[in-house]
Amino acid sequence: MKIKVCPVCLSPRIRRSSSFDGWLIPVTYVCEECGYRGPVYLEIEVDEEGG
């Protein structure tokens, strides 16, 4: 399973900034931990068993 993480602090608490992202406007991600805001995120693979 792959999860999205912040490219700055590696927190998994990253989300799209708006429900309109990718539809009306370019996709922008926001990190709830460090405040990062931008179009880039990292994807990491985790075990299905919890880590």
Phi, psi and omega in degrees: 000139179250141176234152177273139176226158179293135179287347181266306186249358179065020178284141176280000181274057179245140183215165174291147183286337183205157177287349178271351179303133179082356180244297178261330182229160177300152181291129175232131179258148180233131177265127180282346180275302188253351179088005177308143177217118180178179185274356187254140171218163175255151175242127177240151180262132178238154177293146175294339184275004174115019175157000000 
